[in-house]
Amino acid sequence: MPKRIFILGGGRFGVHLATRLCEFGCEVVIADADAERVKDLSADGFHAIEMDANDETALKDSGALTADVTVVAIGENMQASILATLLLKQYQARRVVSRALDAKHAQVLERLGADEVILPVRDMAYRLAERLREGAQGERQPLVGAFLLAEIPLGARLAGQGFDAARLREDFEVNAVLLKQAEGDRAVVHEPSPGIIFSEGDILWLIGTREHLHRFERQCGRGQ
Protein backbone atom coordinates (compact mmCIF):
# COMPACT_ATOMS: atom_id res chain seq x y z
CA MET A 1 0.00 0.00 0.00
CA PRO A 2 1.51 3.37 -0.98
CA LYS A 3 2.41 5.78 1.77
CA ARG A 4 0.08 8.71 2.29
CA ILE A 5 1.95 12.00 2.72
CA PHE A 6 0.19 15.23 3.65
CA ILE A 7 2.09 18.45 2.89
CA LEU A 8 1.13 21.74 4.52
CA GLY A 9 2.37 24.49 2.23
CA GLY A 10 2.35 24.61 -1.56
CA GLY A 11 5.45 26.71 -2.10
CA ARG A 12 8.55 25.66 -4.02
CA PHE A 13 9.80 23.28 -1.35
CA GLY A 14 6.41 21.63 -0.91
CA VAL A 15 5.92 21.24 -4.67
CA HIS A 16 9.39 19.78 -5.24
CA LEU A 17 8.78 17.34 -2.39
CA ALA A 18 5.35 16.38 -3.70
CA THR A 19 6.66 15.88 -7.23
CA ARG A 20 9.34 13.47 -6.09
CA LEU A 21 7.01 11.60 -3.74
CA CYS A 22 4.50 11.13 -6.56
CA GLU A 23 7.30 9.70 -8.70
CA PHE A 24 7.90 7.20 -5.90
CA GLY A 25 4.23 6.17 -6.03
CA CYS A 26 3.14 7.84 -2.79
CA GLU A 27 -0.33 9.25 -2.29
CA VAL A 28 0.25 12.97 -1.77
CA VAL A 29 -2.05 15.77 -0.66
CA ILE A 30 -0.91 19.40 -0.67
CA ALA A 31 -2.78 21.93 1.46
CA ASP A 32 -2.37 25.69 1.08
CA ALA A 33 -4.31 28.72 2.27
CA ASP A 34 -3.95 30.54 -1.06
CA ALA A 35 -6.92 29.70 -3.31
CA GLU A 36 -5.09 30.69 -6.51
CA ARG A 37 -2.11 28.55 -5.64
CA VAL A 38 -4.37 25.59 -4.94
CA LYS A 39 -6.04 26.14 -8.31
CA ASP A 40 -2.65 26.16 -10.05
CA LEU A 41 -1.49 23.04 -8.20
CA SER A 42 -4.66 21.20 -9.16
CA ALA A 43 -4.20 22.25 -12.78
CA ASP A 44 -0.69 20.76 -12.62
CA GLY A 45 -2.15 17.42 -11.57
CA PHE A 46 -1.62 17.52 -7.81
CA HIS A 47 -4.25 16.59 -5.25
CA ALA A 48 -4.45 20.03 -3.65
CA ILE A 49 -6.90 21.47 -1.14
CA GLU A 50 -7.47 24.97 0.19
CA MET A 51 -6.92 25.00 3.94
CA ASP A 52 -5.52 27.21 6.68
CA ALA A 53 -3.07 24.97 8.53
CA ASN A 54 -3.73 26.92 11.74
CA ASP A 55 -7.48 26.22 11.64
CA GLU A 56 -7.89 23.42 14.20
CA THR A 57 -11.17 22.13 12.81
CA ALA A 58 -9.97 22.15 9.23
CA LEU A 59 -6.74 20.43 10.23
CA LYS A 60 -8.59 17.64 12.02
CA ASP A 61 -11.01 17.15 9.13
CA SER A 62 -8.39 17.25 6.37
CA GLY A 63 -6.78 13.87 6.93
CA ALA A 64 -3.45 15.36 8.01
CA LEU A 65 -3.63 13.58 11.36
CA THR A 66 -4.08 10.12 9.86
CA ALA A 67 -1.48 10.43 7.08
CA ASP A 68 1.63 8.28 7.40
CA VAL A 69 3.68 11.49 7.46
CA THR A 70 2.63 15.11 7.66
CA VAL A 71 5.18 17.64 6.43
CA VAL A 72 4.98 21.24 7.60
CA ALA A 73 6.47 22.94 4.53
CA ILE A 74 5.04 26.40 5.18
CA GLY A 75 7.28 29.04 3.61
CA GLU A 76 8.30 32.31 5.27
CA ASN A 77 5.52 32.47 7.88
CA MET A 78 7.41 31.18 10.90
CA GLN A 79 4.49 31.70 13.27
CA ALA A 80 2.17 29.63 11.08
CA SER A 81 4.78 26.88 10.86
CA ILE A 82 5.18 26.76 14.62
CA LEU A 83 1.44 26.72 15.30
CA ALA A 84 0.81 24.02 12.69
CA THR A 85 3.51 21.82 14.24
CA LEU A 86 2.07 22.42 17.70
CA LEU A 87 -1.44 21.46 16.59
CA LEU A 88 -0.27 18.34 14.78
CA LYS A 89 1.57 17.12 17.87
CA GLN A 90 -1.30 18.10 20.13
CA TYR A 91 -3.75 16.04 18.05
CA GLN A 92 -1.29 13.14 17.79
CA ALA A 93 -0.47 13.10 14.09
CA ARG A 94 1.41 9.92 13.26
CA ARG A 95 4.69 11.52 12.19
CA VAL A 96 5.48 15.20 11.81
CA VAL A 97 8.39 16.52 9.73
CA SER A 98 8.80 20.30 9.92
CA ARG A 99 10.84 22.61 7.72
CA ALA A 100 12.77 25.29 9.60
CA LEU A 101 13.90 28.64 8.24
CA ASP A 102 16.87 29.08 10.58
CA ALA A 103 18.54 27.52 13.61
CA LYS A 104 16.33 29.25 16.19
CA HIS A 105 13.20 28.20 14.31
CA ALA A 106 14.55 24.64 14.30
CA GLN A 107 15.07 24.72 18.07
CA VAL A 108 11.47 25.78 18.63
CA LEU A 109 10.12 23.05 16.34
CA GLU A 110 12.23 20.43 18.11
CA ARG A 111 10.94 21.55 21.51
CA LEU A 112 7.38 21.29 20.22
CA GLY A 113 8.07 17.62 19.53
CA ALA A 114 8.41 17.49 15.74
CA ASP A 115 9.63 14.01 14.86
CA GLU A 116 12.12 15.47 12.42
CA VAL A 117 13.24 19.02 11.68
CA ILE A 118 15.01 19.91 8.45
CA LEU A 119 16.88 23.03 7.38
CA PRO A 120 17.05 22.70 3.57
CA VAL A 121 19.21 25.76 2.93
CA ARG A 122 21.72 24.80 5.63
CA ASP A 123 21.80 21.16 4.58
CA MET A 124 22.47 22.02 0.93
CA ALA A 125 25.15 24.51 1.99
CA TYR A 126 26.87 21.86 4.11
CA ARG A 127 26.84 19.40 1.21
CA LEU A 128 28.30 21.99 -1.14
CA ALA A 129 30.93 22.90 1.46
CA GLU A 130 32.06 19.28 1.61
CA ARG A 131 32.61 19.32 -2.15
CA LEU A 132 34.35 22.69 -2.27
CA ARG A 133 36.60 21.94 0.71
CA GLU A 134 38.75 19.50 -1.26
CA GLY A 135 37.64 20.24 -4.82
CA ALA A 136 35.52 17.08 -4.90
CA GLN A 137 33.92 16.27 -8.25
CA GLY A 138 30.88 14.38 -6.91
CA GLU A 139 28.28 14.79 -4.20
CA ARG A 140 29.14 14.51 -0.51
CA GLN A 141 26.46 13.59 2.02
CA PRO A 142 27.35 13.88 5.73
CA LEU A 143 26.30 10.81 7.71
CA VAL A 144 27.55 10.60 11.30
CA GLY A 145 30.58 12.36 12.74
CA ALA A 146 33.37 12.45 10.16
CA PHE A 147 31.72 9.80 7.98
CA LEU A 148 30.36 10.75 4.58
CA LEU A 149 28.64 9.13 1.64
CA ALA A 150 30.64 10.18 -1.42
CA GLU A 151 29.90 10.01 -5.14
CA ILE A 152 33.25 9.70 -6.94
CA PRO A 153 33.77 9.45 -10.72
CA LEU A 154 36.60 7.02 -11.40
CA GLY A 155 39.75 7.81 -13.33
CA ALA A 156 42.09 5.51 -15.20
CA ARG A 157 43.89 3.98 -12.19
CA LEU A 158 41.21 1.37 -11.39
CA ALA A 159 40.11 0.73 -14.98
CA GLY A 160 40.15 -3.00 -15.72
CA GLN A 161 40.11 -4.00 -12.06
CA GLY A 162 37.29 -5.54 -10.03
CA PHE A 163 36.22 -4.87 -6.45
CA ASP A 164 38.58 -7.49 -5.02
CA ALA A 165 41.64 -6.34 -6.96
CA ALA A 166 40.98 -2.69 -6.16
CA ARG A 167 41.41 -3.39 -2.42
CA LEU A 168 39.26 -0.41 -1.47
CA ARG A 169 38.99 -1.34 2.18
CA GLU A 170 42.56 -2.53 2.63
CA ASP A 171 44.35 0.27 0.77
CA PHE A 172 42.02 3.24 1.23
CA GLU A 173 39.84 2.38 4.28
CA VAL A 174 36.62 3.10 2.38
CA ASN A 175 33.61 0.85 1.75
CA ALA A 176 31.87 0.59 -1.62
CA VAL A 177 28.08 0.87 -1.61
CA LEU A 178 27.05 1.13 -5.29
CA LEU A 179 28.61 1.43 -8.74
CA LYS A 180 26.97 3.11 -11.74
CA GLN A 181 28.17 2.10 -15.20
CA ALA A 182 27.13 3.08 -18.70
CA GLU A 183 25.77 0.20 -20.75
CA GLY A 184 24.92 1.40 -24.23
CA ASP A 185 22.61 4.39 -23.95
CA ARG A 186 21.54 3.70 -20.37
CA ALA A 187 23.09 3.67 -16.90
CA VAL A 188 23.04 0.54 -14.75
CA VAL A 189 23.61 0.52 -10.99
CA HIS A 190 25.31 -2.49 -9.41
CA GLU A 191 25.93 -3.61 -5.85
CA PRO A 192 29.57 -4.50 -5.07
CA SER A 193 30.46 -7.84 -6.70
CA PRO A 194 33.81 -9.49 -7.55
CA GLY A 195 32.69 -10.06 -11.15
CA ILE A 196 32.18 -6.39 -11.97
CA ILE A 197 35.08 -4.63 -13.72
CA PHE A 198 35.67 -0.91 -13.34
CA SER A 199 35.89 1.43 -16.32
CA GLU A 200 37.10 5.00 -16.42
CA GLY A 201 34.13 7.30 -15.90
CA ASP A 202 32.17 4.88 -13.71
CA ILE A 203 30.52 6.46 -10.66
CA LEU A 204 31.36 4.80 -7.35
CA TRP A 205 29.49 5.50 -4.11
CA LEU A 206 31.65 5.04 -1.04
CA ILE A 207 31.33 5.43 2.72
CA GLY A 208 34.30 6.52 4.77
CA THR A 209 35.82 9.34 6.74
CA ARG A 210 36.38 12.68 5.08
CA GLU A 211 40.16 12.15 5.06
CA HIS A 212 40.03 8.68 3.50
CA LEU A 213 37.48 9.61 0.84
CA HIS A 214 39.47 12.64 -0.25
CA ARG A 215 42.65 10.53 -0.44
CA PHE A 216 40.85 7.94 -2.57
CA GLU A 217 39.54 10.61 -4.93
CA ARG A 218 42.95 12.24 -5.26
CA GLN A 219 44.50 8.90 -6.25
CA CYS A 220 41.69 7.17 -8.13
CA GLY A 221 39.23 9.85 -9.15
CA ARG A 222 38.59 11.25 -12.60
CA GLY A 223 41.47 13.29 -13.96
CA GLN A 224 44.01 11.50 -11.74
C-alpha positions in Angstrom: 0.0 0.0 0.0 1.5 3.4 -1.0 2.4 5.8 1.8 0.1 8.7 2.3 2.0 12.0 2.7 0.2 15.2 3.7 2.1 18.4 2.9 1.1 21.7 4.5 2.4 24.5 2.2 2.3 24.6 -1.6 5.5 26.7 -2.1 8.5 25.7 -4.0 9.8 23.3 -1.3 6.4 21.6 -0.9 5.9 21.2 -4.7 9.4 19.8 -5.2 8.8 17.3 -2.4 5.3 16.4 -3.7 6.7 15.9 -7.2 9.3 13.5 -6.1 7.0 11.6 -3.7 4.5 11.1 -6.6 7.3 9.7 -8.7 7.9 7.2 -5.9 4.2 6.2 -6.0 3.1 7.8 -2.8 -0.3 9.3 -2.3 0.3 13.0 -1.8 -2.1 15.8 -0.7 -0.9 19.4 -0.7 -2.8 21.9 1.5 -2.4 25.7 1.1 -4.3 28.7 2.3 -3.9 30.5 -1.1 -6.9 29.7 -3.3 -5.1 30.7 -6.5 -2.1 28.6 -5.6 -4.4 25.6 -4.9 -6.0 26.1 -8.3 -2.7 26.2 -10.1 -1.5 23.0 -8.2 -4.7 21.2 -9.2 -4.2 22.2 -12.8 -0.7 20.8 -12.6 -2.2 17.4 -11.6 -1.6 17.5 -7.8 -4.3 16.6 -5.3 -4.5 20.0 -3.7 -6.9 21.5 -1.1 -7.5 25.0 0.2 -6.9 25.0 3.9 -5.5 27.2 6.7 -3.1 25.0 8.5 -3.7 26.9 11.7 -7.5 26.2 11.6 -7.9 23.4 14.2 -11.2 22.1 12.8 -10.0 22.1 9.2 -6.7 20.4 10.2 -8.6 17.6 12.0 -11.0 17.2 9.1 -8.4 17.3 6.4 -6.8 13.9 6.9 -3.5 15.4 8.0 -3.6 13.6 11.4 -4.1 10.1 9.9 -1.5 10.4 7.1 1.6 8.3 7.4 3.7 11.5 7.5 2.6 15.1 7.7 5.2 17.6 6.4 5.0 21.2 7.6 6.5 22.9 4.5 5.0 26.4 5.2 7.3 29.0 3.6 8.3 32.3 5.3 5.5 32.5 7.9 7.4 31.2 10.9 4.5 31.7 13.3 2.2 29.6 11.1 4.8 26.9 10.9 5.2 26.8 14.6 1.4 26.7 15.3 0.8 24.0 12.7 3.5 21.8 14.2 2.1 22.4 17.7 -1.4 21.5 16.6 -0.3 18.3 14.8 1.6 17.1 17.9 -1.3 18.1 20.1 -3.8 16.0 18.1 -1.3 13.1 17.8 -0.5 13.1 14.1 1.4 9.9 13.3 4.7 11.5 12.2 5.5 15.2 11.8 8.4 16.5 9.7 8.8 20.3 9.9 10.8 22.6 7.7 12.8 25.3 9.6 13.9 28.6 8.2 16.9 29.1 10.6 18.5 27.5 13.6 16.3 29.3 16.2 13.2 28.2 14.3 14.5 24.6 14.3 15.1 24.7 18.1 11.5 25.8 18.6 10.1 23.1 16.3 12.2 20.4 18.1 10.9 21.6 21.5 7.4 21.3 20.2 8.1 17.6 19.5 8.4 17.5 15.7 9.6 14.0 14.9 12.1 15.5 12.4 13.2 19.0 11.7 15.0 19.9 8.5 16.9 23.0 7.4 17.1 22.7 3.6 19.2 25.8 2.9 21.7 24.8 5.6 21.8 21.2 4.6 22.5 22.0 0.9 25.2 24.5 2.0 26.9 21.9 4.1 26.8 19.4 1.2 28.3 22.0 -1.1 30.9 22.9 1.5 32.1 19.3 1.6 32.6 19.3 -2.2 34.4 22.7 -2.3 36.6 21.9 0.7 38.8 19.5 -1.3 37.6 20.2 -4.8 35.5 17.1 -4.9 33.9 16.3 -8.3 30.9 14.4 -6.9 28.3 14.8 -4.2 29.1 14.5 -0.5 26.5 13.6 2.0 27.3 13.9 5.7 26.3 10.8 7.7 27.5 10.6 11.3 30.6 12.4 12.7 33.4 12.5 10.2 31.7 9.8 8.0 30.4 10.8 4.6 28.6 9.1 1.6 30.6 10.2 -1.4 29.9 10.0 -5.1 33.2 9.7 -6.9 33.8 9.5 -10.7 36.6 7.0 -11.4 39.7 7.8 -13.3 42.1 5.5 -15.2 43.9 4.0 -12.2 41.2 1.4 -11.4 40.1 0.7 -15.0 40.1 -3.0 -15.7 40.1 -4.0 -12.1 37.3 -5.5 -10.0 36.2 -4.9 -6.5 38.6 -7.5 -5.0 41.6 -6.3 -7.0 41.0 -2.7 -6.2 41.4 -3.4 -2.4 39.3 -0.4 -1.5 39.0 -1.3 2.2 42.6 -2.5 2.6 44.4 0.3 0.8 42.0 3.2 1.2 39.8 2.4 4.3 36.6 3.1 2.4 33.6 0.8 1.7 31.9 0.6 -1.6 28.1 0.9 -1.6 27.1 1.1 -5.3 28.6 1.4 -8.7 27.0 3.1 -11.7 28.2 2.1 -15.2 27.1 3.1 -18.7 25.8 0.2 -20.7 24.9 1.4 -24.2 22.6 4.4 -23.9 21.5 3.7 -20.4 23.1 3.7 -16.9 23.0 0.5 -14.8 23.6 0.5 -11.0 25.3 -2.5 -9.4 25.9 -3.6 -5.9 29.6 -4.5 -5.1 30.5 -7.8 -6.7 33.8 -9.5 -7.6 32.7 -10.1 -11.1 32.2 -6.4 -12.0 35.1 -4.6 -13.7 35.7 -0.9 -13.3 35.9 1.4 -16.3 37.1 5.0 -16.4 34.1 7.3 -15.9 32.2 4.9 -13.7 30.5 6.5 -10.7 31.4 4.8 -7.4 29.5 5.5 -4.1 31.7 5.0 -1.0 31.3 5.4 2.7 34.3 6.5 4.8 35.8 9.3 6.7 36.4 12.7 5.1 40.2 12.2 5.1 40.0 8.7 3.5 37.5 9.6 0.8 39.5 12.6 -0.3 42.6 10.5 -0.4 40.9 7.9 -2.6 39.5 10.6 -4.9 43.0 12.2 -5.3 44.5 8.9 -6.2 41.7 7.2 -8.1 39.2 9.8 -9.2 38.6 11.3 -12.6 41.5 13.3 -14.0 44.0 11.5 -11.7 
